[in-house]
Amino acid sequence: MEFTVYCHEIISGSDVGMHFSATLEQSKAEVGEYREALRQMDPTGEPLGALGIHEFVLRMPDVAMIIDILNSPESLLQCCQIRRQCVAFTVD
């Protein structure tokens, strides 16, 4: 079984700390809220730059896949990922 989720970057160009959402619209709204919260915390701070929003097509793991994941350094995301593409950017 395949399913699609969306995520936005927290750090421009990095997979560290990506935040996932069920829809593209929700991901766009959440990255806007994230940017606004950072601006309020530090109005004179450095611009965040372009933050990508990615579409992930994932497969539902079965028991064998979960066992492999638990016994390896691979992440659940890496093991379940079928396809990934950047579908939008937000810019300061």
C-alpha positions as CSV (number, residue, x, y, z in Angstrom):
1,M,0.0,0.0,0.0
2,E,1.4,3.4,-1.0
3,F,0.5,6.8,0.5
4,T,1.6,10.4,0.0
5,V,2.7,12.9,2.6
6,Y,4.3,16.3,2.4
7,C,7.0,17.9,4.4
8,H,8.8,21.2,4.7
9,E,12.4,21.9,5.6
10,I,13.3,23.5,8.9
11,I,16.8,24.4,7.7
12,S,17.2,25.4,4.1
13,G,18.6,22.6,2.0
14,S,18.7,20.1,4.9
15,D,16.7,17.0,5.7
16,V,17.4,17.6,9.4
17,G,14.2,18.2,11.4
18,M,11.8,18.1,8.4
19,H,8.1,18.5,9.5
20,F,5.5,16.2,7.9
21,S,1.9,17.0,7.0
22,A,-1.0,15.1,5.3
23,T,-1.6,17.7,2.5
24,L,0.4,20.2,0.5
25,E,-1.9,23.0,1.7
26,Q,-1.3,22.0,5.3
27,S,2.5,21.9,4.7
28,K,2.4,25.4,3.1
29,A,0.4,26.8,6.0
30,E,2.7,25.2,8.6
31,V,5.9,26.5,6.9
32,G,4.3,30.0,6.9
33,E,3.5,29.7,10.6
34,Y,7.1,28.5,11.3
35,R,8.6,31.5,9.4
36,E,6.3,33.9,11.3
37,A,7.2,32.4,14.7
38,L,10.9,32.8,13.9
39,R,10.4,36.4,12.8
40,Q,8.5,37.2,16.0
41,M,11.2,35.6,18.2
42,D,14.0,37.5,16.3
43,P,12.8,40.3,14.0
44,T,16.3,41.3,13.1
45,G,17.6,37.8,12.5
46,E,19.0,36.4,9.3
47,P,16.6,35.4,6.6
48,L,15.8,31.7,6.4
49,G,16.3,31.5,2.7
50,A,14.3,29.2,0.5
51,L,12.6,26.3,2.4
52,G,11.5,23.5,0.2
53,I,8.3,21.6,0.4
54,H,8.7,17.9,-0.6
55,E,6.2,15.3,-1.7
56,F,7.0,11.8,-0.4
57,V,5.4,8.6,-1.8
58,L,5.9,6.0,0.9
59,R,5.0,2.3,1.2
60,M,3.4,0.9,4.4
61,P,6.0,-1.3,6.1
62,D,5.2,-4.9,6.8
63,V,6.6,-6.9,9.7
64,A,9.7,-8.1,7.8
65,M,10.5,-4.5,6.9
66,I,10.0,-3.3,10.5
67,I,12.4,-6.0,11.7
68,D,15.0,-5.0,9.1
69,I,14.6,-1.3,10.2
70,L,15.0,-2.2,13.9
71,N,18.2,-4.2,13.1
72,S,19.8,-1.6,10.8
73,P,21.0,2.1,10.9
74,E,18.4,2.9,8.2
75,S,15.6,5.2,9.1
76,L,11.9,4.3,8.7
77,L,11.7,7.1,6.1
78,Q,14.6,5.8,4.0
79,C,13.2,2.2,4.1
80,C,9.6,3.2,3.2
81,Q,10.4,5.9,0.6
82,I,9.4,5.1,-3.0
83,R,9.7,8.6,-4.5
84,R,10.5,12.1,-3.3
85,Q,10.3,15.4,-5.2
86,C,10.4,19.0,-4.4
87,V,7.0,20.5,-5.2
88,A,7.2,24.1,-3.8
89,F,9.5,26.7,-2.2
90,T,8.8,29.4,0.3
91,V,11.2,32.4,0.4
92,D,11.6,35.3,2.8
